[in-house]
Amino acid sequence: MSFALKGVAYITGAGSGIGQYTAYALAKQGVRSFALVDRNAVTTTVSELKKISPDVSIKEFALDVTNEEAINDSIDKTVKEFGRLDYAVNNAGIGGMLKTSDQIPTDDFTKVMAINTTAVWTCQRAQIRQMLKQEKLTDSYRSSRGSIVNVASMYGLVAPPLNVPATAYATSKHAVIGLTRSDALQFAHKGIRINAISPGYVLTPLVKETMAGEQMEAERVKVPIHRYSEIEEIGDCIAFLHSDAASYMVGATLVADGGYTIT
């Protein structure tokens, strides 16, 4: 399906995983201006984007998403470079320890919350402030002043199973969905669409690092379609949420988990 996306995209965690493949999906749908944010190099993402479309323009930001000043500065520089901000994807996140509340160290829980929740709020706040300053991208009733997608998780909807005690992670992703709904309600009438996506198990570097082989296989068989998601499938879902095809979706959480949460 073609969404014919135009405008400027800002993506955190763009150097790998879902952020990286979201950039590819947006480029395939027509986006040509990108602000790519990651604490690590985005070299591969940049080179692949240029293969998809040699005329892409890219602004790179090497920063920690918990640095509020750096985030605000990156939004300002994005707008200075491209004139506006149309599509924001708040994707950067970590898994944290697989431990229950009686076992998890305070510093690990705090770190997960800082990156997965507080940083999403910091990014979203800066994005909203910019989007409020700009007009709709087109005159269409489907158009908006900006669209934001926050990457949550199926563990933002259900508790993780006993064999995957991702307490801090699940707490942080539940909070992301709450943030998404709260701000979606506050800013929908001002022309800003905010939604979330809740992926299931995706074959990202983060999942491979966090879960052992036996855990991955045990969870795979619980998925009704009996496989993990490929990263590009989630990127396509995010592109859809940003598109005019999803113009009536506000405060929604798009679940892409192969049916895991309906079992």
Secondary structure, 3 states (H helix, E strand, C coil): CCCCCCCEEEEECCCCHHHHHHHHHHHHCCCCEEEEEECCCCHHHHHHHHHHCCCCEEEEEECCCCCHHHHHHHHHHHHHHHCCCCEEEECCCCCCCCECCCCCCHHHHHHHHHHHHHHHHHHHHHHHHHHCCCCCCCCCCCCCCEEEEEECCHHHCCCCCCCCCEHHHHHHHHHHHHHHHHHHHHHHHHCEEEEEEEECCECCHHHHHHCCHHHHHHHHCCCCCCCCECHHHHHHHHHHHHCHHHCCCCCCEEEECCCHHHC
